């Protein structure tokens, strides 16, 4: 799921107003993208249960991760699936995390979130509730783990946590960056679900491409 084109159109009036506008923009593009994907799928497929075989939503960074809850909303409320059925289908989300500092990952205060998107927020609450049951079963008595891994905590919705919990793949944009995520920023999640983490190097410079793709031409260019 691509980043919205209006991502930078955030007013400088106030921090609160800017985040609220960003949430509106993100949700508009996310919901439209998911609905378009499902509509396209249903034109040639009758069984919504096979959606994961044909559709994957790529979330670049944490801003569009409300897509997880929006897909659940559509599957639950519009396709009339049960929670377990919808949760299985939601797994075709992948997160590319591009920001190293965990403190900068996008968060949203739960009050404006629940006011603007009450049904989506309700679904996130249920995802969080079910996930924390798993955390407590895995780490009995360790409420510090619960605090660090919860999706909803201290009056905020942690969007990155939502994506990691619900998605099937999490990657950095370089091998070193992925190792930082696994060993530092996302260590708790990596320890609990290591199978989700992998590396995808983000692009290549033209010089490196030329050196590997056409060494003779690279030598000629360097010689000039």
C-alpha positions in Angstrom: 0.0 0.0 0.0 1.8 3.1 -1.2 2.3 6.2 0.8 -0.4 8.8 0.3 0.5 11.7 -2.1 -0.8 14.2 0.4 1.4 13.0 3.3 3.3 16.3 3.5 0.2 18.5 3.5 0.2 18.9 7.2 -0.7 22.4 8.7 1.6 24.1 11.0 -1.3 25.5 13.1 -0.8 23.0 15.8 0.7 19.6 16.5 -2.8 18.2 17.3 -4.5 19.6 14.2 -1.7 18.3 12.0 -1.9 14.8 13.3 -5.7 14.8 13.0 -5.4 15.9 9.4 -2.8 13.3 8.7 -5.1 10.5 10.1 -7.9 11.7 7.9 -5.7 11.7 4.8 -4.2 8.3 5.6 -7.5 6.7 6.2 -9.0 8.2 3.0 -6.2 6.7 0.8 -6.0 3.5 2.7 -9.7 2.7 2.6 -10.0 3.6 -1.1 -7.0 1.4 -1.9 -8.3 -1.6 0.0 -11.8 -1.2 -1.4 -10.4 -0.9 -4.9 -8.3 -4.1 -4.4 -11.2 -6.1 -3.1 -13.5 -4.9 -5.9 -11.0 -5.8 -8.5 -10.5 -9.2 -6.9 -14.2 -10.0 -6.8 -14.6 -9.3 -10.5 -12.9 -12.6 -11.3 -13.1 -14.5 -8.0 -16.2 -15.6 -6.1 -14.5 -16.8 -2.8 -13.3 -14.0 -0.5 -11.5 -16.6 1.5 -8.9 -17.0 -1.3 -8.1 -13.3 -1.1 -4.6 -13.9 0.4 -3.6 -16.0 -2.6 -4.0 -13.0 -4.9 -3.5 -9.8 -2.8 -0.8 -8.4 -0.6 -0.8 -4.9 0.9 2.7 -3.4 1.3 2.9 -0.8 4.0 5.9 1.5 3.5 6.7 2.8 7.0 4.2 3.1 9.8 1.9 5.8 8.4 -0.5 3.6 6.4 -0.7 0.8 9.0 -4.3 1.6 9.8 -4.9 -0.6 6.7 -4.7 -3.6 9.0 -7.8 -2.6 10.9 -9.6 -1.2 7.9 -9.3 -4.5 6.1 -10.6 -6.2 9.2 -13.5 -3.8 9.2 -14.4 -4.5 5.6 -14.2 -8.3 6.1 -16.2 -8.2 9.3 -18.9 -5.6 8.5 -19.2 -5.8 4.7 -18.2 -9.3 3.9 -19.9 -10.6 7.1 -17.1 -12.9 8.1 -16.4 -14.1 11.7 -13.4 -12.7 13.5 -11.2 -15.8 13.1 -11.9 -16.0 9.4 -11.2 -12.3 8.9 -8.0 -12.5 11.0 -6.7 -15.3 8.7 -7.3 -13.2 5.6 -5.8 -10.1 7.1 -2.4 -11.7 7.2 -1.4 -10.4 3.7 0.2 -7.2 5.1 3.9 -6.5 4.9 5.7 -3.7 6.7 8.8 -1.9 5.5 10.2 0.0 8.5 12.4 2.9 7.3 12.9 4.9 10.5 15.5 3.8 13.0 14.5 5.8 16.1 11.6 4.0 17.7 10.5 7.2 19.4 9.7 8.8 16.1 7.4 6.0 14.8 4.0 7.4 14.2 1.6 7.3 17.1 -1.9 8.7 17.5 -3.7 9.8 20.6 -6.6 7.4 21.2 -9.2 10.2 21.8 -9.1 11.8 18.3 -8.6 8.3 16.8 -11.6 6.9 18.5 -13.7 10.0 17.7 -12.8 10.0 14.0 -12.7 6.3 13.4 -14.8 4.7 16.1 -15.3 1.3 14.4 -11.7 1.0 13.3 -10.6 1.9 16.9 -12.9 -0.8 18.3 -11.2 -3.4 16.0 -7.7 -2.2 17.1 -8.8 -2.6 20.7 -9.8 -6.2 20.0 -6.6 -6.9 18.1 -4.6 -5.5 21.1 -6.6 -7.5 23.6 -6.1 -10.8 21.8 -2.4 -10.1 21.2 -1.7 -9.3 24.9 -3.2 -12.6 25.9 -0.5 -14.2 23.7 2.2 -12.1 25.3 1.1 -13.0 28.8 1.0 -16.7 27.9 4.5 -16.5 26.4 5.9 -14.3 29.2 3.9 -15.0 32.4 4.1 -12.4 35.0 6.2 -10.1 32.8 4.1 -6.9 32.6 7.1 -5.0 31.3 6.8 -7.0 28.1 3.2 -6.2 28.0 3.9 -2.5 28.4 6.6 -2.5 25.7 4.6 -4.5 23.2 1.0 -3.3 23.6 -0.6 -1.6 20.6 -2.7 0.6 22.9 -0.7 2.2 25.7 -0.6 5.4 27.7 -3.4 7.0 25.7 -1.8 6.3 22.3 -2.2 3.9 19.4 1.2 2.5 18.4 0.8 2.1 14.7 4.0 0.2 14.2 3.0 -2.4 16.8 -0.3 -2.9 15.0 1.5 -3.6 11.7 3.9 -6.0 13.3 1.3 -7.9 15.2 -1.1 -8.3 12.2 1.4 -8.5 9.3 3.3 -11.5 8.0 6.5 -9.8 7.1 8.7 -7.0 8.6 11.8 -5.8 7.0 14.4 -3.0 7.2 15.8 -1.3 4.1 19.3 -2.6 4.4 21.0 -5.6 6.1 22.5 -3.4 8.8 19.2 -1.6 9.4 17.3 -4.9 9.7 19.8 -6.1 12.3 19.3 -2.9 14.2 15.5 -3.5 14.2 15.9 -7.1 15.3 18.5 -6.5 18.0 17.5 -3.1 19.3 14.3 -1.3 18.2 12.1 -4.3 17.7 13.9 -6.8 19.8 10.9 -7.9 21.9 8.8 -8.6 18.7 11.7 -10.4 17.1 12.2 -12.6 20.1 8.5 -13.5 20.1 8.0 -13.9 16.3 11.4 -14.1 14.5 9.8 -15.8 11.4 8.3 -12.4 10.4 11.6 -10.6 10.1 13.7 -10.4 7.0 15.8 -8.0 4.9 15.1 -6.2 1.7 17.9 -3.9 0.6 16.3 -0.6 -0.6 17.6 0.2 -4.1 21.1 0.5 -5.5 23.3 3.4 -6.6 23.9 3.8 -10.3 27.7 3.5 -9.8 27.3 0.1 -8.0 24.9 -1.1 -10.7 27.3 -0.2 -13.5 30.2 -1.8 -11.7 28.4 -5.1 -11.4 26.3 -5.0 -14.5 28.9 -3.7 -17.0 32.5 -3.8 -15.6 34.0 -2.9 -19.0 31.9 0.2 -19.3 32.6 1.1 -15.7 36.3 0.9 -16.3 35.9 3.1 -19.4 33.9 5.7 -17.5 36.4 5.7 -14.7 39.3 6.0 -17.1 37.7 9.1 -18.6 
